[in-house]
Each structure stands twice: as structure tokens, then as C-alpha cells.
Amino acid sequence: MPPREKLREMERLIVPRHVPGPQPIMADFYTRRVIGDLFRMRRNPPEGCHTEVVDGDIRHWLATVLGPSDTPYDGGQFRLDIRFPGRYPLRAPLVKFVTKVYHCNVSQAGDISLDILGEQWAPSQQIWHLFVTIRSLLAQPNPDKSVDSAITDLYVNDRPEYERKAREWTALYAQPGPEASPS
């Protein structure tokens, strides 16, 4: 695709339809990287993932990650709030679960214990890889990077009860529709 057409396509993807008139796109390196990531996510999203820009702010996304099959999260639609710091990709994006999720690597506030959101982040990291990793974390919790000792204890010592509670929370908080929106 020629560069001018690619820019028009990116503008179409990020400018909300309810805002009249063309919106300028900042041309600094950091913003171009976020725009490029959004463009790639829209053209070829990872399985079970969807992103949208919040109120035309290219640095603020809401994402939906579908619970992996054959897990207690199967059938759930988990919302993530993603904010890109001014120096992204030199700094990792700030990612939180908006949807309540019963998981030993997710705090009650939605913070995620994941190496690639901290010390293992690298500027070469692609944002799609983050989504794949979050879906993998739902399928395979990591008790060594726990944020909630009670949930981790249940995961390690009583897996059937852990899975029952995770399925219960998925049914309560992660179902499609406005009634599943967490407060």
C-alpha cells in the first residue's frame, strides 16, 4: 500500500466517527509507533483479541481478550485498559484488567504480574505479543509471580476449587453485554 494510502487507512482506524472533521496525526517517533501498532492489530489481530481507541486518544486503548477454550475463563470477554506512556516503546505500556478476573497473577485492582510489562519489556516487543502472552497467562497461571497469596494457595493446593471460582467469576463479570460491566 502506498504511504499516503496507508496514512489515510490509519486515520480512518483511529479517528472516531462521531468527531466531525479530519484529526491531525502527530508525527513524532513515539506516536508513529503507537499508530503502527494499532494499524497492525486492526489488520491482523491475534486470535481472540480486539482493540479500540478511547475517545480519539491514540495512546489509550480498550481491548477485549476472549478467555481461552478449555480453561475456567472459556466464554469470557475480558476488557483491558491499555495506556501508552510518552516514551513508548522505550517504556512498556500500562495494562490493567477492567473486568474482574479470579487469577493468581491479577490483583483486585486489575494489575497484571507479567515480566514483559516490567523488567522483560524491550522496545522491539510487538504489542500483539503482549495480547498472546495475556491469553496464555489466563490458560497457564504462574504461581511464582503471584499477586494474591490466597488465590495462589488455592491454585496450588485445591485446583478444582480454584477453577470453580474462576468459572464463577467469569460467568459473573466477563459475559458480553452491559450487565457484565464491572463497577
N, C-alpha and C positions, 0 to 999 in steps of 0.2 A: 504494500500500500504506500503510495507517495506520502512524503512527510506532511504536506498540507492537509490531505485527506485524513491521515492518522490523527492530526491535531483536532480536526473537526469531529471525528469519531469520539475522541477523548472528551471534548467539550460536551458533546451530546450525552455521554455517560455520566458526567459529574454535575452538570447544571440541572438543578431541579426544574421540573416542568412548570411549577407554579410561580417561578420567579420570571417576570417579564424581561425581555431584552437579553442581549449577549452578556456573559460574565467574563471578565478578564482572567486569564490564567497567568499566575506569576511564573517567571521563567528561571528562578534560581535552581541550583542543582538539587537541593533537598526536596523542593516541591515537585520538580520533574520526576524524581524517583517515586514519590507517592503516587503521582498521576500514572506513571508507567506500571506500578504495581496494581493499581485499580484496573487499568486497561487490561493487563494480563489476567487478572482474576475474573473479569467480565467475559473475556474471550475464551478462557479455558479454566473454569473453576475446578478446584479439587472436588472429588465425589462427596456429596452431602454437605456442601458449603455454599453460602450465598452472602454477598456483601452489598451494602448500600451506603451512600454518603449521607451524613446527617446535616440537614439544613444548608446544603451547598458548601459545607466546610470540608474541603478535600482531606484535611488532617484528622477528621473524626468520622469513623465508620461504625455502623452496626452490622454485625454478621450473624448469620444463623448457621449453626452446625447441627446436623442430624446425628442422633445417637446411633452408634454403630450397631449393626444387627448382631444377634446372639449375645447381647450384653444386657444388663439391667436398664440401660439407657435407650434401648431399641424403641423406636417410635417417638422419642422425644425430640423436640426442636429447642435447642439451647441457644439463647441470644448472648452475644459477646459485644462489649463496648471496647472499641479499639481507638486509641489516640496516638498519633504520630508526633513525637517531640520535634522541635525546630531543627535539630541536627540529625534526624533520621535520614539515612540508615546507619549513621555512626553510633546512634543510641537505639536500643531496642524499643519497639512500640510498647505502649502501656495497654495491657489486655486484661479485662475482667469479665467474669461471667455476670450477666444481668439476671439470667434465670437462676433460681435456686437449684443447686445440684448437691446431692449427697455423695461426696467423694473425698477420699483422704488427702488429695492434692489440691483441693479447692476450699478456701476459707469461707466462713459465713458471709463475709463481705464480697465474695466473688474473686478474690485474688488467687492466682494460679501459681503453684510451685512447679516451675518448669525451667530447666537450665538455660534454654535458648531465649528466655525472657530476661535473663540476667547475665551471669559471667560467661556463658557459652554463646552469647549473641555475637555475630560477625556481620560487618556491612555487606558482605557478599550474600548473606542469607536472603532467600526469596520468601516473600510473605505467604505464598501458597504452602511452603514447607511448614510454616507455623500452624496453619489450619490442619494439615495432615497430622502433625505432631499432637495437637489438641485432641483430635478424634482418636488417635492411638492411645493417648493418656486415658480417655474415657474407657477404652477397651481393656487397657492394662495399667491399673493404678500402680504407683511407685511408693510403697510404704516407707522407703528410705528417705523420701523427700516430703514427708507428711507435714501438713499444717494443722491437723486436728488429731490429737492423740487418741481420743475416744473412738473416732471413726476408724482410725488406723488399727486400733486394738481389735475392733470388731472385724475388720477386713482380714487381719492375720489369724485371729482365733475362732471366728464363727462366720465363715464366708457365706453360708446360706442366709443368715440374718442380715448381714451387710447387703447382700443382693436384694433381699426382700425390701429393706428400707430404701435402697437406691431406686428400685422399681416403683415403690410407693411415691417417692418424691418426683420421679419422672412423670407419673400419672397426675400428680397434684399440680406441678409447676411448669412442666415442659410440653404441654399439649398445645396444638395450634389453636388460635382464636384468642380474642381479648380476655376471656375468663381465665386464661392461663398466665396472664401477665403478672409477674411478681410485684409486690408492693415495695 
